[in-house]
Amino acid sequence: MATKQQFNSFQELIASSDLPILVDFYAPWCGPCQMMAGFLDQANEQLKDQIKVVKINVDNYPELASQYQVFALPTLVLFKQGQPAHRIEGVIRPQQLVERIQSLM
């Protein structure tokens, strides 16, 4: 499961991680985002030693959504070494997500 945490600098958060970070840009009012949350939890169980999952509510952090060109929800962005490496827009099933992430490692 993704952990909720406050951060001072998103850049610091993604740059300081030893593991790649999968960021879930979502909104609480977004139906597909709610469905994706469950799928993400399932995928995270299989990937927990390979990635770190962070959820970003675009209503609370619109500047991050704009900076990373999040125009559709949900949007998943995989950051490796502090840089965006891959993007997934829309709902993706847990096994497809696991396979896609593993192919990028």
DSSP file (Angstrom, degrees, kcal/mol; ACC not computed):
  #  RESIDUE AA STRUCTURE BP1 BP2  ACC     N-H-->O    O-->H-N    N-H-->O    O-->H-N    TCO  KAPPA ALPHA  PHI   PSI    X-CA   Y-CA   Z-CA
    1    1 A M              0   0    0      0, 0.0    52,-0.1     0, 0.0     2,-0.1   0.000 360.0 360.0 360.0 143.4    0.0    0.0    0.0
    2    2 A A        -     0   0    0     50,-0.1     2,-0.4     1,-0.1    52,-0.1  -0.451 360.0-131.0 -69.6 143.1    1.2    3.5   -0.7
    3    3 A T        -     0   0    0     50,-0.8     2,-0.5    -2,-0.1    52,-0.4  -0.785  10.6-130.4 -99.8 141.8    2.1    5.5    2.3
    4    4 A K        +     0   0    0     -2,-0.4     2,-0.3    50,-0.1    50,-0.0  -0.760  39.3 157.4 -89.3 131.5    0.9    9.0    2.9
    5    5 A Q        -     0   0    0     -2,-0.5     2,-0.3     2,-0.0    -2,-0.0  -0.994  37.8-123.4-151.0 152.0    3.5   11.5    3.8
    6    6 A Q        -     0   0    0     -2,-0.3     2,-0.3     2,-0.0    -2,-0.0  -0.663  30.0-169.2 -89.7 151.0    4.1   15.2    3.8
    7    7 A F        -     0   0    0     -2,-0.3     3,-0.2     1,-0.1    -2,-0.0  -0.997  26.8-151.7-143.4 149.4    7.0   16.6    1.9
    8    8 A N  S    S+     0   0    0     -2,-0.3     2,-0.4     1,-0.3    -1,-0.1   0.846  91.1  20.5 -83.8 -37.4    8.7   19.9    1.6
    9    9 A S     >  -     0   0    0      1,-0.1     4,-2.2     2,-0.0    -1,-0.3  -0.976  57.7-158.1-139.2 120.7   10.0   19.4   -1.9
   10   10 A F  H  > S+     0   0    0     -2,-0.4     4,-2.5     1,-0.2     5,-0.3   0.905 100.2  54.8 -61.8 -40.6    8.7   16.9   -4.4
   11   11 A Q  H  > S+     0   0    0      1,-0.2     4,-2.2     2,-0.2    -1,-0.2   0.897 108.0  48.8 -60.3 -40.7   12.1   17.1   -6.2
   12   12 A E  H  > S+     0   0    0      2,-0.2     4,-1.9     1,-0.2    -1,-0.2   0.902 109.5  53.5 -64.6 -41.3   13.9   16.2   -3.0
   13   13 A L  H  < S+     0   0    0     -4,-2.2     4,-0.4     1,-0.2    -2,-0.2   0.934 115.0  38.1 -59.4 -49.2   11.5   13.3   -2.4
   14   14 A I  H  < S+     0   0    0     -4,-2.5    68,-0.6     1,-0.2     3,-0.4   0.820 117.5  50.2 -76.7 -29.2   12.1   11.8   -5.8
   15   15 A A  H  < S+     0   0    0     -4,-2.2    -1,-0.2    -5,-0.3    -2,-0.2   0.786 107.4  53.6 -78.1 -26.7   15.8   12.5   -5.9
   16   16 A S  S  < S+     0   0    0     -4,-1.9     2,-0.3    -5,-0.2    -1,-0.2   0.509  84.5 105.7 -88.5  -3.5   16.5   11.1   -2.5
   17   17 A S        -     0   0    0     -3,-0.4    64,-0.2    -4,-0.4    65,-0.1  -0.590  55.9-157.2 -83.0 135.2   15.0    7.6   -3.1
   18   18 A D  S    S+     0   0    0     -2,-0.3    -1,-0.1     2,-0.1    63,-0.1   0.771  83.0  57.8 -74.1 -27.3   17.2    4.6   -3.6
   19   19 A L  S    S-     0   0    0      1,-0.1    32,-0.2    61,-0.0    -2,-0.1  -0.691 101.2 -95.4-100.4 154.0   14.3    2.9   -5.4
   20   20 A P        -     0   0    0      0, 0.0    32,-2.2     0, 0.0     2,-0.5  -0.384  42.9-133.4 -59.4 149.2   12.4    4.1   -8.5
   21   21 A I  E     -aB  52  79A   0     58,-2.3    58,-3.5    30,-0.2     2,-0.7  -0.938  10.8-156.0-114.0 127.4    9.3    6.0   -7.5
   22   22 A L  E     -aB  53  78A   0     30,-3.0    32,-2.5    -2,-0.5     2,-0.5  -0.906  15.9-158.1 -99.8 113.6    5.9    5.4   -9.1
   23   23 A V  E     -aB  54  77A   0     54,-3.1    54,-2.4    -2,-0.7     2,-0.8  -0.827   5.1-156.2 -98.7 125.0    3.8    8.5   -8.6
   24   24 A D  E     -aB  55  76A   0     30,-3.1    32,-2.9    -2,-0.5     2,-0.6  -0.877   6.4-160.5 -99.3 104.2    0.0    8.1   -8.9
   25   25 A F  E     +aB  56  75A   0     50,-3.1    50,-1.8    -2,-0.8     2,-0.3  -0.788  33.7 147.3 -84.2 119.4   -1.5   11.5   -9.8
   26   26 A Y  E     -a   57   0A   0     30,-2.4    32,-2.9    -2,-0.6    33,-0.4  -0.841  42.0-137.4-143.9 173.9   -5.1   11.2   -8.8
   27   27 A A    >   -     0   0    0     -2,-0.3     3,-1.6    30,-0.2     6,-0.2  -0.991  22.4-129.9-138.1 142.9   -8.1   13.1   -7.5
   28   28 A P  T 3  S+     0   0    0      0, 0.0     6,-0.1     0, 0.0    -1,-0.1   0.758 109.1  53.9 -64.5 -23.7  -10.5   11.9   -4.8
   29   29 A W  T 3  S+     0   0    0      4,-0.0     2,-0.7    -3,-0.0    -3,-0.0   0.481  85.1 103.5 -86.5  -3.1  -13.6   12.7   -7.0
   30   30 A C    <>  -     0   0    0     -3,-1.6     4,-1.6     1,-0.2    -3,-0.1  -0.725  56.3-161.0 -89.4 112.6  -12.2   10.6   -9.9
   31   31 A G  H  > S+     0   0    0     -2,-0.7     4,-1.9     1,-0.2     3,-0.4   0.930  92.4  49.1 -57.4 -51.2  -14.0    7.2  -10.3
   32   32 A P  H  > S+     0   0    0      0, 0.0     4,-2.6     0, 0.0    -1,-0.2   0.839 107.6  57.4 -59.4 -30.9  -11.2    5.6  -12.4
   33   33 A C  H  > S+     0   0    0      2,-0.2     4,-1.9     1,-0.2    -2,-0.2   0.888 104.6  50.9 -65.3 -38.2   -8.7    6.8   -9.8
   34   34 A Q  H  X S+     0   0    0     -4,-1.6     4,-1.1    -3,-0.4    -1,-0.2   0.903 111.7  47.1 -65.7 -40.6  -10.5    5.0   -7.1
   35   35 A M  H  X S+     0   0    0     -4,-1.9     4,-1.6     1,-0.2     3,-0.4   0.921 111.6  51.2 -64.4 -43.5  -10.5    1.8   -9.2
   36   36 A M  H  X S+     0   0    0     -4,-2.6     4,-3.1     1,-0.2     5,-0.2   0.823  99.8  64.9 -64.6 -31.9   -6.8    2.3  -10.0
   37   37 A A  H  X S+     0   0    0     -4,-1.9     4,-2.0     1,-0.2    -1,-0.2   0.914 104.5  44.9 -58.0 -44.3   -6.0    2.7   -6.2
   38   38 A G  H  X S+     0   0    0     -4,-1.1     4,-1.8    -3,-0.4    -1,-0.2   0.905 114.3  48.5 -65.6 -42.1   -7.1   -0.9   -5.6
   39   39 A F  H  X S+     0   0    0     -4,-1.6     4,-2.5     1,-0.2    -2,-0.2   0.888 110.0  52.7 -64.6 -38.7   -5.1   -2.1   -8.6
   40   40 A L  H  X S+     0   0    0     -4,-3.1     4,-2.7     1,-0.2    -1,-0.2   0.886 106.4  52.8 -65.5 -39.5   -2.1   -0.2   -7.5
   41   41 A D  H  X S+     0   0    0     -4,-2.0     4,-1.3    -5,-0.2    -1,-0.2   0.914 110.6  47.9 -60.8 -42.7   -2.2   -1.8   -4.1
   42   42 A Q  H  X S+     0   0    0     -4,-1.8     4,-0.9     1,-0.2     3,-0.3   0.926 114.1  45.6 -64.3 -45.0   -2.3   -5.2   -5.7
   43   43 A A  H >X S+     0   0    0     -4,-2.5     4,-1.6     1,-0.2     3,-0.6   0.884 107.4  58.7 -65.6 -38.0    0.6   -4.4   -8.0
   44   44 A N  H 3X S+     0   0    0     -4,-2.7     4,-1.1     1,-0.2    -1,-0.2   0.819  96.2  62.8 -63.6 -31.0    2.6   -2.9   -5.1
   45   45 A E  H 3< S+     0   0    0     -4,-1.3    -1,-0.2    -3,-0.3     3,-0.2   0.891 110.6  39.1 -59.3 -39.0    2.4   -6.2   -3.2
   46   46 A Q  H << S+     0   0    0     -4,-0.9    -1,-0.2    -3,-0.6     3,-0.2   0.753 124.5  38.8 -81.6 -24.8    4.4   -7.8   -6.0
   47   47 A L  H >X S+     0   0    0     -4,-1.6     3,-2.6     1,-0.1     4,-2.1   0.323  77.1 115.4-106.6   6.6    6.7   -4.8   -6.6
   48   48 A K  T 3< S+     0   0    0     -4,-1.1    -1,-0.1     1,-0.3    -3,-0.1   0.726  81.4  44.1 -59.4 -25.8    7.3   -3.6   -3.0
   49   49 A D  T 34 S+     0   0    0     -3,-0.2    -1,-0.3    -4,-0.1    -2,-0.1   0.504 117.7  46.8 -91.9  -3.9   11.0   -4.4   -3.0
   50   50 A Q  T <4 S+     0   0    0     -3,-2.6     2,-0.3     1,-0.2    -2,-0.2   0.713 117.4  16.8-108.9 -28.1   11.5   -2.8   -6.4
   51   51 A I     <  -     0   0    0     -4,-2.1     2,-0.4   -32,-0.2   -30,-0.2  -0.907  60.7-130.9-140.6 166.7    9.7    0.5   -6.3
   52   52 A K  E     -a   21   0A   0    -32,-2.2   -30,-3.0    -2,-0.3     2,-0.5  -0.984  24.2-144.0-117.9 134.1    8.2    3.0   -3.9
   53   53 A V  E     -a   22   0A   0     -2,-0.4   -50,-0.8   -32,-0.2     2,-0.4  -0.863  17.7-178.1-104.0 131.2    4.6    4.2   -4.6
   54   54 A V  E     -a   23   0A   0    -32,-2.5   -30,-3.1    -2,-0.5     2,-0.5  -0.993  14.2-149.0-127.9 133.2    3.7    7.8   -3.9
   55   55 A K  E     -a   24   0A   0     -2,-0.4     2,-0.5   -52,-0.4   -30,-0.2  -0.887  10.0-167.5-104.7 131.4    0.2    9.2   -4.4
   56   56 A I  E     -a   25   0A   0    -32,-2.9   -30,-2.4    -2,-0.5     2,-0.7  -0.967  14.7-144.7-121.4 116.4   -0.2   12.9   -5.3
   57   57 A N  E >>  -a   26   0A   0     -2,-0.5     4,-1.7   -32,-0.2     3,-1.0  -0.704   8.4-154.0 -78.3 113.7   -3.7   14.5   -5.1
   58   58 A V  T 34 S+     0   0    0    -32,-2.9     7,-0.2    -2,-0.7    -1,-0.2   0.721  92.2  62.3 -66.5 -20.2   -3.7   16.9   -8.0
   59   59 A D  T 34 S+     0   0    0    -33,-0.4    -1,-0.3     1,-0.2   -32,-0.1   0.846 111.1  38.7 -70.2 -32.7   -6.3   19.1   -6.2
   60   60 A N  T <4 S+     0   0    0     -3,-1.0    -2,-0.2     1,-0.2    -1,-0.2   0.737 128.5  32.1 -86.3 -25.7   -3.7   19.7   -3.4
   61   61 A Y    >X  +     0   0    0     -4,-1.7     4,-1.7     1,-0.1     3,-0.7  -0.490  64.2 153.8-131.6  62.5   -0.7   20.0   -5.8
   62   62 A P  H 3> S+     0   0    0      0, 0.0     4,-2.3     0, 0.0     5,-0.2   0.813  73.6  61.7 -63.5 -28.4   -1.9   21.5   -9.0
   63   63 A E  H 3> S+     0   0    0      2,-0.2     4,-2.5     1,-0.2     5,-0.1   0.866 104.2  48.3 -66.6 -34.6    1.6   22.9   -9.8
   64   64 A L  H <> S+     0   0    0     -3,-0.7     4,-2.3     2,-0.2    -1,-0.2   0.903 110.0  51.8 -69.5 -41.0    3.0   19.4   -9.8
   65   65 A A  H  <>S+     0   0    0     -4,-1.7     5,-3.2     1,-0.2    -2,-0.2   0.912 113.9  44.3 -60.4 -41.9    0.3   18.2  -12.1
   66   66 A S  H ><5S+     0   0    0     -4,-2.3     3,-1.5     3,-0.2    -2,-0.2   0.926 111.0  53.3 -67.7 -45.3    1.0   21.1  -14.5
   67   67 A Q  H 3<5S+     0   0    0     -4,-2.5    -2,-0.2     1,-0.3    -1,-0.2   0.868 115.9  39.3 -58.8 -38.8    4.8   20.6  -14.3
   68   68 A Y  T 3<5S-     0   0    0     -4,-2.3    -1,-0.3    -5,-0.1    -2,-0.2   0.176 113.6-117.3-100.6  17.3    4.5   17.0  -15.2
   69   69 A Q  T < 5 +     0   0    0     -3,-1.5     2,-1.0     1,-0.2    -3,-0.2   0.886  44.8 176.0  51.6  51.3    1.8   17.6  -17.8
   70   70 A V      < +     0   0    0     -5,-3.2    -1,-0.2     1,-0.2     3,-0.1  -0.778  15.5 151.4 -88.2 105.1   -0.9   15.5  -16.1
   71   71 A F        +     0   0    0     -2,-1.0     2,-0.3     1,-0.1    -1,-0.2   0.544  59.7  47.8-111.0 -13.8   -4.0   16.1  -18.2
   72   72 A A  S    S-     0   0    0     -3,-0.2    -1,-0.1    18,-0.0    18,-0.1  -0.952  87.2-101.6-129.3 148.4   -5.8   12.8  -17.6
   73   73 A L  S    S+     0   0    0     -2,-0.3    18,-0.1     1,-0.1   -47,-0.1  -0.954  95.8  30.5-122.0 142.0   -6.6   11.0  -14.4
   74   74 A P  S    S+     0   0    0      0, 0.0    16,-3.2     0, 0.0     2,-0.4   0.644  75.8 170.7 -75.6 154.6   -5.3    8.7  -13.2
   75   75 A T  E     -BC  25  89A   0    -50,-1.8   -50,-3.1    14,-0.2     2,-0.5  -0.999  15.5-160.6-128.2 129.0   -1.7    9.2  -14.5
   76   76 A L  E     -BC  24  88A   0     12,-3.4    12,-2.9    -2,-0.4     2,-0.5  -0.924   6.8-171.3-108.1 131.5    1.2    7.1  -13.2
   77   77 A V  E     -BC  23  87A   0    -54,-2.4   -54,-3.1    -2,-0.5     2,-0.6  -0.988  12.4-148.7-125.3 124.9    4.7    8.4  -13.7
   78   78 A L  E     -BC  22  86A   0      8,-2.9     7,-3.9    -2,-0.5     8,-1.3  -0.821  13.6-161.1 -92.7 122.3    7.7    6.3  -13.0
   79   79 A F  E     -BC  21  84A   0    -58,-3.5   -58,-2.3    -2,-0.6     2,-0.4  -0.903   7.8-174.4-105.5 129.3   10.7    8.3  -11.8
   80   80 A K  E >  S- C   0  83A   0      3,-2.7     3,-1.7    -2,-0.5   -65,-0.0  -0.994  75.3  -8.9-122.9 127.5   14.2    6.8  -11.9
   81   81 A Q  T 3  S-     0   0    0     -2,-0.4    -1,-0.1     1,-0.3   -66,-0.1   0.859 131.7 -54.7  53.2  39.7   17.1    8.7  -10.4
   82   82 A G  T 3  S+     0   0    0    -68,-0.6    -1,-0.3     1,-0.2   -67,-0.2   0.449 118.8 102.3  81.0   1.1   14.9   11.8  -10.0
   83   83 A Q  E <  S-C   80   0A   0     -3,-1.7    -3,-2.7   -69,-0.1     2,-0.2  -0.913  80.4-103.8-120.3 144.3   13.7   11.9  -13.6
   84   84 A P  E     +C   79   0A   0      0, 0.0    -5,-0.3     0, 0.0     3,-0.1  -0.483  41.8 168.8 -64.6 128.6   10.5   10.8  -15.3
   85   85 A A  E     +     0   0A   0     -7,-3.9     2,-0.3     1,-0.4    -6,-0.2   0.650  59.8   8.5-114.9 -25.3   11.2    7.6  -17.1
   86   86 A H  E     -C   78   0A   0     -8,-1.3    -8,-2.9     2,-0.0    -1,-0.4  -0.987  58.1-154.9-159.5 149.2    7.7    6.3  -18.1
   87   87 A R  E     -C   77   0A   0     -2,-0.3     2,-0.4   -10,-0.2   -10,-0.2  -0.986   4.7-172.2-132.9 139.0    4.1    7.4  -18.1
   88   88 A I  E     -C   76   0A   0    -12,-2.9   -12,-3.4    -2,-0.4     2,-0.4  -0.993   9.2-164.1-129.2 123.6    0.8    5.5  -17.9
   89   89 A E  E     +C   75   0A   0     -2,-0.4   -14,-0.2   -14,-0.2   -16,-0.1  -0.902  53.7   7.7-109.3 138.1   -2.5    7.3  -18.4
   90   90 A G  S    S-     0   0    0    -16,-3.2     2,-0.3    -2,-0.4   -14,-0.1  -0.298 104.0 -32.1  90.4-176.4   -5.8    5.7  -17.4
   91   91 A V        -     0   0    0    -18,-0.1     2,-0.4    -2,-0.1    -2,-0.1  -0.593  55.3-178.1 -83.1 136.2   -6.6    2.5  -15.7
   92   92 A I        -     0   0    0     -2,-0.3    -2,-0.0    -4,-0.1     5,-0.0  -0.999  30.7-110.0-134.6 136.5   -4.3   -0.5  -16.1
   93   93 A R     >  -     0   0    0     -2,-0.4     4,-2.4     1,-0.1     5,-0.2  -0.243  32.0-111.2 -64.5 152.6   -4.9   -3.9  -14.5
   94   94 A P  H  > S+     0   0    0      0, 0.0     4,-2.6     0, 0.0     5,-0.2   0.889 115.3  47.3 -54.7 -46.1   -2.5   -5.0  -11.7
   95   95 A Q  H  > S+     0   0    0      1,-0.2     4,-2.4     2,-0.2     5,-0.2   0.886 112.3  50.0 -67.3 -36.8   -0.7   -7.7  -13.7
   96   96 A Q  H  > S+     0   0    0      2,-0.2     4,-2.4     1,-0.2    -1,-0.2   0.896 111.4  49.8 -65.2 -39.1   -0.2   -5.5  -16.7
   97   97 A L  H  X S+     0   0    0     -4,-2.4     4,-2.7     2,-0.2     5,-0.2   0.929 110.7  49.0 -64.2 -45.7    1.2   -2.8  -14.4
   98   98 A V  H  X S+     0   0    0     -4,-2.6     4,-2.7     1,-0.2     5,-0.2   0.935 113.0  47.5 -59.5 -47.4    3.6   -5.2  -12.8
   99   99 A E  H  X S+     0   0    0     -4,-2.4     4,-1.8     1,-0.2    -1,-0.2   0.904 112.9  48.5 -63.0 -41.7    4.8   -6.5  -16.2
  100  100 A R  H  X S+     0   0    0     -4,-2.4     4,-0.7     2,-0.2    -1,-0.2   0.928 114.0  45.5 -65.3 -44.9    5.3   -2.9  -17.5
  101  101 A I  H >X S+     0   0    0     -4,-2.7     3,-1.1     1,-0.2     4,-0.5   0.929 112.3  50.9 -64.6 -45.4    7.2   -1.8  -14.5
  102  102 A Q  H >< S+     0   0    0     -4,-2.7     3,-0.9     1,-0.3    -1,-0.2   0.847 105.1  57.1 -62.5 -33.6    9.4   -4.9  -14.4
  103  103 A S  H 3< S+     0   0    0     -4,-1.8    -1,-0.3     1,-0.2    -2,-0.2   0.716 106.0  51.8 -69.9 -18.6   10.3   -4.4  -18.1
  104  104 A L  H <<        0   0    0     -3,-1.1    -1,-0.2    -4,-0.7    -2,-0.2   0.506 360.0 360.0 -93.9  -6.8   11.6   -0.9  -17.2
  105  105 A M    <<        0   0    0     -3,-0.9    -1,-0.2    -4,-0.5    -2,-0.1   0.473 360.0 360.0 -81.5 360.0   13.9   -2.0  -14.4
